[in-house]
């Protein structure tokens, strides 16, 4: 087990990566008009405003779970249905102006980082499923920020360069292999799957047994898009070997909750991977 000091270093590093992922999306939001906040995103019935309301609200909920776990548990216990709760966040904040939305999310993000900094790095964080370690909870926020940011970029037709934080997303995607099946009421296959991904800086990211016969390979960004259900595998350059690997990529789901609808084949055109530089995104 990692020492308290080393785990504290991990927490600080992850918190910095989360802040950078949040800032990357804020640069996109800084240039859009008031009307564009109402633009539909690929997520059914979600506008750009809904996406940012979701991020702001769950930065708040995550802070609550870290710094006031008893209060979070009370809030969780009062919910009749998590999906209904999630779907209500956007409409409940519809009256906010774009300036207010930007300020609200920035404030909630800042308070979340303060809570992370003040927390015991060994704390277990309660959530809507099993409790999580603090590093895992921060990693989940990175995934959420990147995935909902992708919805915003897709709505605006922004071509973004691959995020340097993609390995965090890929890690969750690989670890949630069982969830992809259980979310659909399917038995988890006994056949292991090896994941071999190319990063934009020329390195290789891997997960799973080296001797596994089933393999998923390709660009790390494509894998992250598939496991967060932001792309159908048909619209990526991913390759699979073996029936289990192929089935997984058809139903992959890195997030908790009921089975998501995902994206349709052909909904997005394939594009070649871009070099990894976390610079400002430019709209075409």
RAJO-V584742 format. One record per residue. N is the residue number from 1. RES is the residue in three letters. SS is DSSP state (alpha for helix, beta for strand, coil for the rest). Layout:
n->(N	N)
res->(RES	RES)
ss->(SS	SS)
//
This chain:
n->(1	2	3	4	5	6	7	8	9	10	11	12	13	14	15	16	17	18	19	20	21	22	23	24	25	26	27	28	29	30	31	32	33	34	35	36	37	38	39	40	41	42	43	44	45	46	47	48	49	50	51	52	53	54	55	56	57	58	59	60	61	62	63	64	65	66	67	68	69	70	71	72	73	74	75	76	77	78	79	80	81	82	83	84	85	86	87	88	89	90	91	92	93	94	95	96	97	98	99	100	101	102	103	104	105	106	107	108	109	110	111	112	113	114	115	116	117	118	119	120	121	122	123	124	125	126	127	128	129	130	131	132	133	134	135	136	137	138	139	140	141	142	143	144	145	146	147	148	149	150	151	152	153	154	155	156	157	158	159	160	161	162	163	164	165	166	167	168	169	170	171	172	173	174	175	176	177	178	179	180	181	182	183	184	185	186	187	188	189	190	191	192	193	194	195	196	197	198	199	200	201	202	203	204	205	206	207	208	209	210	211	212	213	214	215	216	217	218	219	220	221	222	223	224	225	226	227	228	229	230	231	232	233	234	235	236	237	238	239	240	241	242	243	244	245	246	247	248	249	250	251	252	253	254	255	256	257	258	259	260	261	262	263	264	265	266	267	268	269	270	271	272	273	274	275	276	277	278	279	280	281	282	283	284)
res->(UNK	UNK	UNK	UNK	UNK	UNK	UNK	UNK	UNK	UNK	UNK	UNK	UNK	UNK	UNK	UNK	UNK	UNK	UNK	UNK	UNK	UNK	UNK	UNK	UNK	UNK	UNK	UNK	UNK	UNK	UNK	UNK	UNK	UNK	UNK	UNK	UNK	UNK	UNK	UNK	UNK	UNK	UNK	UNK	UNK	UNK	UNK	UNK	UNK	UNK	UNK	UNK	UNK	UNK	UNK	UNK	UNK	UNK	UNK	UNK	UNK	UNK	UNK	UNK	UNK	UNK	UNK	UNK	UNK	UNK	UNK	UNK	UNK	UNK	UNK	UNK	UNK	UNK	UNK	UNK	UNK	UNK	UNK	UNK	UNK	UNK	UNK	UNK	UNK	UNK	UNK	UNK	UNK	UNK	UNK	UNK	UNK	UNK	UNK	UNK	UNK	UNK	UNK	UNK	UNK	UNK	UNK	UNK	UNK	UNK	UNK	UNK	UNK	UNK	UNK	UNK	UNK	UNK	UNK	UNK	UNK	UNK	UNK	UNK	UNK	UNK	UNK	UNK	UNK	UNK	UNK	UNK	UNK	UNK	UNK	UNK	UNK	UNK	UNK	UNK	UNK	UNK	UNK	UNK	UNK	UNK	UNK	UNK	UNK	UNK	UNK	UNK	UNK	UNK	UNK	UNK	UNK	UNK	UNK	UNK	UNK	UNK	UNK	UNK	UNK	UNK	UNK	UNK	UNK	UNK	UNK	UNK	UNK	UNK	UNK	UNK	UNK	UNK	UNK	UNK	UNK	UNK	UNK	UNK	UNK	UNK	UNK	UNK	UNK	UNK	UNK	UNK	UNK	UNK	UNK	UNK	UNK	UNK	UNK	UNK	UNK	UNK	UNK	UNK	UNK	UNK	UNK	UNK	UNK	UNK	UNK	UNK	UNK	UNK	UNK	UNK	UNK	UNK	UNK	UNK	UNK	UNK	UNK	UNK	UNK	UNK	UNK	UNK	UNK	UNK	UNK	UNK	UNK	UNK	UNK	UNK	UNK	UNK	UNK	UNK	UNK	UNK	UNK	UNK	UNK	UNK	UNK	UNK	UNK	UNK	UNK	UNK	UNK	UNK	UNK	UNK	UNK	UNK	UNK	UNK	UNK	UNK	UNK	UNK	UNK	UNK	UNK	UNK	UNK	UNK	UNK	UNK	UNK	UNK	UNK	UNK	UNK	UNK	UNK	UNK	UNK	UNK	UNK	UNK)
ss->(coil	coil	coil	alpha	alpha	alpha	alpha	alpha	alpha	alpha	alpha	alpha	alpha	alpha	alpha	alpha	alpha	alpha	alpha	alpha	alpha	alpha	alpha	alpha	alpha	alpha	alpha	alpha	alpha	coil	coil	coil	coil	coil	alpha	alpha	alpha	alpha	coil	beta	coil	coil	coil	coil	coil	coil	beta	alpha	alpha	alpha	alpha	alpha	alpha	alpha	alpha	alpha	alpha	alpha	alpha	alpha	alpha	alpha	alpha	alpha	alpha	alpha	alpha	coil	alpha	alpha	alpha	alpha	alpha	alpha	alpha	alpha	alpha	alpha	coil	coil	coil	alpha	alpha	alpha	alpha	alpha	alpha	alpha	alpha	alpha	alpha	alpha	coil	coil	coil	coil	coil	alpha	alpha	alpha	alpha	alpha	alpha	alpha	alpha	alpha	alpha	alpha	alpha	alpha	alpha	alpha	alpha	alpha	alpha	alpha	alpha	alpha	coil	coil	coil	coil	coil	beta	beta	coil	coil	coil	coil	coil	coil	beta	beta	alpha	alpha	alpha	alpha	alpha	alpha	alpha	alpha	alpha	alpha	alpha	alpha	alpha	alpha	alpha	alpha	alpha	alpha	alpha	alpha	alpha	alpha	alpha	coil	beta	beta	coil	coil	coil	coil	coil	coil	alpha	alpha	alpha	alpha	alpha	alpha	alpha	alpha	alpha	alpha	coil	alpha	alpha	alpha	alpha	alpha	alpha	coil	coil	coil	coil	coil	coil	coil	coil	coil	coil	beta	beta	beta	beta	beta	beta	coil	coil	coil	coil	coil	beta	beta	beta	beta	coil	coil	coil	coil	coil	coil	beta	beta	beta	beta	beta	beta	alpha	alpha	alpha	alpha	alpha	alpha	alpha	alpha	coil	coil	coil	coil	coil	alpha	alpha	alpha	coil	coil	coil	beta	beta	beta	coil	alpha	alpha	alpha	alpha	alpha	alpha	alpha	alpha	alpha	coil	coil	coil	coil	coil	coil	coil	coil	coil	coil	coil	coil	coil	coil	coil	coil	coil	coil	coil	coil	coil	coil	coil	coil	coil	coil	coil	coil	coil	coil	beta	beta	coil)
//
